Amino acid sequence: MIEIKNLHKSYQRNHVLKDISISLEKGKIISILGPNGSGKTTLIKSILGLVIPQKGDILFNDKSILGQWDYRQQISYLPQIARFPENLKVNELLTLTKDIRQQAAQDKHLIEMFGLGKELNKSLRTLSGGTRQKVNMVLAFMFDSPVIILDEPTVGLDPVAITRLKELIEKEKNNGKLILFTTHIMSLVEEISDEIIFLLEGKIYFKGPVIELNKLNGSGRLEGAITNLMESRNV
């Protein structure tokens, strides 16, 4: 579904992505992991067309995305920090987003799932961080997009909301969608991921199932396997 070919991105002298080549298949949950500064956010923003690489290409359904924008209609994105117009009410934000996307939206069951019914007429500036993240969840899952990108989706969520999130992710995977996400919660990665992409200093050092990474690095747990991998690369 998404193929990245020989991608390079630099900010002045900082070479953030170094010859990245990967294929991302539909019907999978793929975790993009790595320490701060490893290139995760730049890779995600390159897929979204928010960052323009110096070299390489990204294909979405066999077509290059460079210089294009319409393919974004097939992607739902949850940013790590949601910046909403503070003066809007929750229901106004949902309506505005639907007007912009011009796509059928299934938001009623999501509002119920995350317990947002009583928050719809409240201004976004009055919401707690956890409630704002639940609104962010509704925005990310209310359209029938074949690709869903979630950047640190569990930030601020309570255990019940995290359980609902996992249910949603698994449901969308079973519907044949590609889900990419970043997180620092390794137990979540182990629980739901089909594959891991591990980045270090702009390079891919591992791509495959969790169990393979554990075996390669002599650890029974993902945290230990990643620590061993980083130490072996002298990071």
SVG drawing of the C-alpha trace seen along z (x, -y; Angstrom):
<svg xmlns="http://www.w3.org/2000/svg" viewBox="-24 -31 53 47">
<polyline fill="none" stroke="black" stroke-width="0.4" points="0.0,0.0 2.8,-2.4 6.3,-2.0 9.2,-4.2 12.2,-4.2 15.7,-5.5 14.3,-8.4 16.7,-11.1 15.9,-14.1 18.2,-16.7 17.7,-19.9 20.9,-21.9 23.7,-19.6 21.3,-17.3 20.7,-14.2 17.5,-13.0 16.5,-10.2 19.3,-8.2 18.3,-6.0 15.0,-4.7 13.4,-1.9 10.4,0.0 7.1,1.4 4.0,1.0 1.2,3.5 -2.5,3.1 -4.1,5.3 -1.3,4.8 -0.5,2.9 3.0,1.5 4.8,-0.3 7.5,-2.8 9.9,-2.9 13.1,-4.6 14.7,-7.1 14.0,-10.8 15.7,-12.2 15.7,-8.9 13.6,-10.2 10.2,-8.8 8.3,-12.0 10.0,-13.1 9.2,-9.7 5.5,-10.1 5.4,-13.7 7.0,-12.6 4.2,-10.0 1.7,-12.8 3.4,-15.1 4.2,-17.6 7.9,-17.1 9.5,-17.1 12.6,-14.8 15.7,-15.8 16.0,-12.4 13.8,-9.3 10.1,-8.7 7.0,-7.5 4.4,-5.5 0.8,-5.3 -1.0,-2.6 1.8,-2.6 1.6,-6.3 4.1,-8.9 2.9,-11.3 5.5,-13.9 3.7,-17.1 0.3,-15.5 -2.3,-16.1 -5.4,-14.2 -4.1,-10.9 -4.3,-12.4 -8.1,-11.9 -7.3,-8.2 -5.3,-8.8 -6.5,-9.6 -3.9,-11.2 -3.8,-11.6 -0.9,-14.0 0.9,-13.7 -0.2,-17.2 -3.7,-18.2 -3.9,-21.9 -7.6,-22.8 -9.2,-26.2 -9.8,-26.9 -12.9,-29.0 -14.8,-26.1 -17.1,-23.7 -16.5,-20.0 -19.5,-19.5 -18.4,-22.5 -15.0,-21.0 -16.5,-17.7 -18.8,-19.5 -15.9,-21.6 -13.8,-18.5 -16.6,-16.7 -17.2,-19.8 -13.5,-19.9 -13.2,-16.1 -16.5,-15.9 -16.6,-12.2 -19.2,-10.0 -18.4,-10.1 -19.3,-7.6 -18.8,-9.6 -21.8,-8.8 -20.6,-5.5 -17.2,-6.9 -18.6,-9.7 -20.5,-7.1 -17.4,-4.8 -15.2,-7.5 -18.0,-9.0 -18.0,-12.4 -21.8,-13.0 -21.7,-15.5 -18.7,-17.3 -20.1,-18.2 -21.3,-21.7 -18.2,-22.6 -15.5,-24.8 -12.2,-23.0 -10.3,-25.4 -12.2,-24.1 -11.3,-20.4 -8.7,-18.4 -5.8,-16.9 -7.3,-13.4 -10.7,-14.6 -9.0,-16.5 -7.2,-13.3 -10.5,-11.5 -11.8,-14.1 -8.7,-13.6 -9.5,-9.8 -13.0,-10.5 -11.4,-12.7 -8.9,-10.0 -11.4,-7.1 -14.6,-8.7 -13.7,-8.4 -13.3,-5.1 -9.7,-5.7 -7.6,-2.8 -4.5,-4.2 -4.6,-5.4 -1.5,-7.1 -1.4,-7.5 1.4,-9.4 1.6,-8.6 -2.2,-8.0 -2.3,-6.9 -1.0,-10.2 -3.4,-11.4 -5.8,-8.5 -7.2,-6.6 -7.1,-2.7 -10.7,-2.4 -10.0,-4.7 -6.8,-2.8 -8.8,0.4 -11.3,-1.2 -8.4,-2.4 -6.9,1.1 -10.4,2.4 -10.6,-0.2 -7.2,0.5 -7.8,4.2 -11.2,3.7 -9.6,1.5 -6.9,4.0 -9.5,6.7 -11.1,4.4 -8.0,4.6 -6.5,1.2 -2.9,0.2 -2.3,-1.2 1.0,-3.0 1.6,-4.2 4.4,-5.4 4.4,-4.9 6.8,-4.6 4.6,-1.9 6.3,1.3 3.6,3.5 1.1,2.0 3.6,2.7 4.0,6.3 0.2,6.7 -1.1,5.4 1.7,5.0 2.2,7.2 5.5,5.6 8.1,3.2 10.1,0.7 13.0,-0.4 14.9,-3.6 18.3,-4.8 19.9,-8.0 17.8,-8.0 18.4,-4.4 16.2,-1.3 17.9,1.3 15.0,3.7 11.8,4.5 9.7,7.5 7.6,9.2 8.3,8.6 9.2,12.2 12.0,12.0 13.5,8.9 13.4,10.7 15.2,13.7 17.8,11.7 18.8,9.7 18.6,12.5 15.8,11.1 12.3,12.4 10.9,8.9 10.8,6.1 12.3,3.5 15.3,5.7 15.6,6.5 15.6,2.8 18.1,2.0 20.4,4.7 20.0,3.4 20.9,-0.1 23.9,1.0 25.1,3.1 25.0,0.0 26.9,-2.0 24.0,-4.5"/>
</svg>
